[in-house]
Structure formats: C-alpha cells, structure tokens
Amino acid sequence: MSVFAVRLLVHGSECRVCDAARKFLTDHAIAFEEFDIDRNRSALQELVDRTGSATHVPVVLVGEETFIDFNEGIATRILELQGQNSAETKTE
C-alpha cells in the first residue's frame, strides 16, 4: 500500500532506465500511474514544470518529491517515503 501517490513519467518504450524504475516499483508492490510524455501533453508539461526540461526521464513523482533519473539512492528514498524497509533495495 502506497503512502504517497506515485507517478512515473517516461519517454516512449526504448528507455532502459525507465524500464528499471517501472520494474522496481512493480517488484516492491508500489502502486503507480505511468505517463508517456510522448503521448500525454499534460505529463510533458508537468515534466517541464518539475525539472525545467523536456528531456529528463524517467522522473518519479512521490507526493511532492521529484526524482530525476533512477538509481539505488532514489530507490531507497522512494521506499522510505512509502514506509517500506530499504535494506533489500536492488536496482537493475
């Protein structure tokens, strides 16, 4: 059960880091909404508003927190925000 709403902004289907973020959220049973900035103009605008750029993906939005890119440190912080133990955090 997620403590904060989680949104994942991605770019198309050819993004390995986006795939890693998606897999991590799924593997940790964190409910999220995914938005492809190529197909969703409001998601693109949110990306620009949050990051100042239309090219930084993936972006994981957890509540009011914005995480640009995806790595183990970001994964750990997402788990903390969601009230999960981060001891077993692994990203691919």
C-alpha positions as CSV (number, residue, x, y, z in Angstrom):
1,M,0.0,0.0,0.0
2,S,1.5,3.3,-1.0
3,V,1.7,6.2,1.4
4,F,2.0,8.8,-1.3
5,A,0.7,8.8,-4.8
6,V,3.4,7.8,-7.2
7,R,3.6,8.9,-10.8
8,L,6.2,7.7,-13.3
9,L,7.0,10.0,-16.3
10,V,8.7,8.1,-19.1
11,H,9.7,8.6,-22.7
12,G,8.4,6.1,-25.2
13,S,9.3,2.4,-25.0
14,E,13.1,2.5,-25.6
15,C,14.3,3.6,-22.2
16,R,16.3,1.2,-20.1
17,V,16.3,3.4,-17.0
18,C,12.5,3.9,-17.3
19,D,12.2,0.1,-17.5
20,A,14.3,-0.3,-14.3
21,A,12.1,2.3,-12.5
22,R,9.0,0.5,-13.6
23,K,10.3,-2.9,-12.6
24,F,11.4,-1.6,-9.2
25,L,8.0,-0.1,-8.4
26,T,6.2,-3.2,-9.5
27,D,8.6,-5.6,-7.7
28,H,8.1,-3.6,-4.5
29,A,4.3,-3.6,-4.9
30,I,4.2,0.2,-5.1
31,A,1.1,1.3,-7.0
32,F,1.9,3.9,-9.6
33,E,0.5,5.7,-12.6
34,E,2.7,5.8,-15.7
35,F,2.6,8.6,-18.2
36,D,4.4,8.6,-21.6
37,I,5.5,12.2,-22.2
38,D,5.4,11.5,-26.0
39,R,1.6,10.8,-25.8
40,N,0.4,12.9,-22.9
41,R,0.9,16.7,-23.2
42,S,-0.1,17.4,-19.6
43,A,2.6,14.9,-18.4
44,L,5.1,16.6,-20.7
45,Q,4.2,20.0,-19.2
46,E,4.5,18.5,-15.6
47,L,7.9,17.2,-16.6
48,V,9.0,20.7,-17.7
49,D,7.5,22.3,-14.7
50,R,9.2,20.0,-12.3
51,T,12.6,19.7,-14.0
52,G,12.9,22.7,-16.3
53,S,13.5,20.4,-19.2
54,A,11.6,18.1,-21.5
55,T,14.4,15.6,-21.8
56,H,15.0,14.3,-18.2
57,V,13.4,10.8,-17.9
58,P,12.4,8.9,-16.1
59,V,11.0,11.1,-13.4
60,V,9.4,9.6,-10.4
61,L,7.0,11.8,-8.6
62,V,6.2,10.7,-5.0
63,G,3.9,13.1,-3.3
64,E,5.5,16.4,-3.8
65,E,9.0,15.0,-4.2
66,T,10.6,14.8,-7.7
67,F,13.3,12.3,-8.5
68,I,15.1,12.8,-11.8
69,D,16.6,9.6,-13.3
70,F,16.6,6.4,-11.3
71,N,19.3,4.7,-9.2
72,E,19.8,2.9,-5.9
73,G,19.8,6.1,-3.9
74,I,16.5,7.2,-5.4
75,A,15.0,3.7,-4.9
76,T,16.0,3.7,-1.2
77,R,14.3,7.2,-0.8
78,I,11.1,6.0,-2.5
79,L,10.9,3.0,-0.2
80,E,11.4,5.3,2.8
81,L,8.7,7.6,1.7
82,Q,6.4,4.6,1.2
83,G,7.2,3.3,4.7
84,Q,9.0,0.2,3.4
85,N,12.3,-1.3,4.6
86,S,15.1,-0.3,2.3
87,A,17.5,-3.0,3.4
88,E,16.8,-5.1,0.4
89,T,16.9,-2.4,-2.2
90,K,18.3,-3.5,-5.5
91,T,18.0,-1.8,-8.9
92,E,18.9,-3.2,-12.3
